[in-house]
């Protein structure tokens, strides 16, 4: 038997294993409301004394918008902030949920979070490379597992088609959803959570997705998902139904018995009516019982009637038995889960994806290089072969350097999009145990910063420097290029910090523009800080513009002779008139200061990235 066939058989055998049983009892979950005028508002109770048992099979959590179905799913899956859980506990096969258990399960979010520039196969292989141990799975094993999942999910025809972005046409909505499910099935989890898997899909595609989940459940998996209002062909595939209304359970039991339960309460379904629609009408107060249309008080009695039912009493008795059987050893510490792959291997895989994403996004890579070439030629033509005259030469060099520094800084405003664009992807993949936060951060530095920021600046400097007729010494050219690179990196690092701190483009643009403007004003070129605004003179010590301009002036003026009205003035004299220290240390301290700004901003950006709220 070939290695591929052996892998396919092992995957099939794993699927046949029985999934875990999830129990939850007395869940009370609150969220902290936020007010405009103050930081914290009153707490809002989202889940109210919710208990239940979900076994292997299709477990649907259904309810109207705002009923708490997604909150219940997230609490069970460990995707809610533990601080909001005021009471209750969740057990998986009688064990307390830990980080290790969370990573051994799978969670498919409502909005498909996939890298749009990668194909279906490449996305699945990315998940396989990071979530399957290299010691236990060879490259051929991972590829075979990806092929098996592609075939199992019916993605063969679009396996090599890119997912798609706003600039790139890709696969259909149903294929995206199946790919999202496949990303989680890579680890062959026995417990699968899905947040409204049919949202945004047409009825036929939604039916195909539910049929796929039904087939997985018949292979022994425990499938738990929230759903809004399914059609009958979807509803009849449910094994267990939990019906929610305003944070309370109004029915929990076999899906096929739900209609009988509400009929016994006095509700009568209309002929040819969809049972799922009928249940929604009951909770919304649109269905009529023997007593007539429900009032708001009567609707709240649905939860009371369920708690008094035989169904609820049976569940509570079983939960008591499960809770009593928990031994103290099962309540181990919730230690950080170990990653399946090493730090260096994660770096290789994540950097590879980042480079591939960059190359397939011409608007962020090739356009950046083309723009720098165009701007270099434009600046070179404006300041073409500047003479070494006392007035014109010095004035033109001053204007050119200020113009260049402004361009180096403000050209990096686009860097604020970096973490915001991929925020959802990072949160999902990092929470699911794909890679470490440090790996993602360093991949952006090595695979995005260098090709998108450093290389274009080197090209820019090579063109503009000699067109402007600056100091011909090659060492001076290298120092000029170094200065421009450090100025650009300092601007990027500040943009990184802002990007990692906020999730809104509008707020990011404000927060990045203000520091740049203040740095420009207090850089010492536009305002003489010794003559005015002396109480703000300290701002010059954090100005990227000041250090960049000083370094550029020292590099160009030192050793140069400027001709005036029958006089020759050394460049050092002009530097002294600008109160610039032109010594060797005076030159390099500007670069050290720029490196300090870069290091501090990058470190704070990493800290902010770690502090991103991963809880819903």
Number of C-alpha atoms within 10 A of each C-alpha: 5 7 11 17 13 13 19 19 13 13 18 14 11 16 19 16 12 18 22 19 17 22 24 20 20 17 23 21 27 20 17 13 11 12 10 7 7 7 9 11 13 11 13 12 17 22 26 17 15 18 21 20 20 23 21 22 26 25 26 27 25 27 27 19 13 13 21 26 30 22 21 25 21 21 21 22 23 19 17 19 16 11 9 17 18 14 13 14 18 22 20 18 15 19 20 17 21 19 17 15 17 19 21 17 19 24 28 22 16 17 15 17 19 24 19 21 24 22 21 31 25 19 23 28 21 20 23 25 23 20 22 19 16 17 8 8 15 13 12 12 19 23 19 20 26 26 20 21 25 21 13 14 17 15 20 16 9 17 21 13 18 20 26 19 15 7 11 12 13 20 19 13 18 19 20 21 26 22 28 23 26 24 25 21 24 23 19 19 18 24 28 24 23 23 21 21 26 24 17 13 15 11 15 11 17 21 20 15 22 20 15 16 26 20 16 21 25 16 20 20 28 27 25 27 23 27 19 20 22 20 14 14 14 19 20 13 20 18 20 23 23 22 27 26 25 21 22 25 28 23 25 23 20 15 22 16 13 19 17 12 16 18 12 9 12 13 21 16 20 10 6 6 10 16 21 21 16 20 24 20 15 20 24 16 17 15 19 15 17 9 8 12 15 18 12 11 8 13 18 16 14 20 21 14 14 18 16 11 13 11 15 20 13 10 18 18 11 15 19 11 11 15 17 10 11 15 10 7 8 11 12 11 10 12 9 9 14 11 19 18 18 14 13 10 15 22 20 13 17 24 21 15 20 19 18 14 19 19 15 16 16 13 12 16 19 17 13 18 21 14 13 25 19 13 17 23 17 14 19 20 13 14 21 18 15 19 18 20 17 19 13 14 17 19 12 19 21 16 11 18 18 20 13 21 23 20 16 25 23 16 17 20 19 12 24 27 20 15 23 21 14 13 17 17 16 21 17 17 16 16 19 19 21 23 24 17 18 15 20 19 19 16 22 19 17 14 19 21 17 14 19 18 23 19 15 21 24 17 16 23 22 17 19 23 22 15 20 22 15 22 18 11 9 9 11 16 19 15 18 24 21 19 24 27 21 24 28 26 25 29 27 26 26 27 29 31 26 26 28 25 23 19 18 13 14 9 13 21 17 11 19 22 14 11 16 20 15 15 19 22 19 25 25 21 16 10 14 14 19 11 7 10 11 11 9 11 16 11 16 19 13 18 24 28 29 22 27 30 25 26 25 25 24 22 22 20 22 17 12 14 17 20 16 14 8 6 10 12 15 16 22 20 15 17 17 11 9 13 10 17 16 21 12 9 11 14 20 17 16 21 21 14 19 26 16 14 22 22 15 16 21 22 15 19 22 20 16 18 24 15 11 15 10 15 12 9
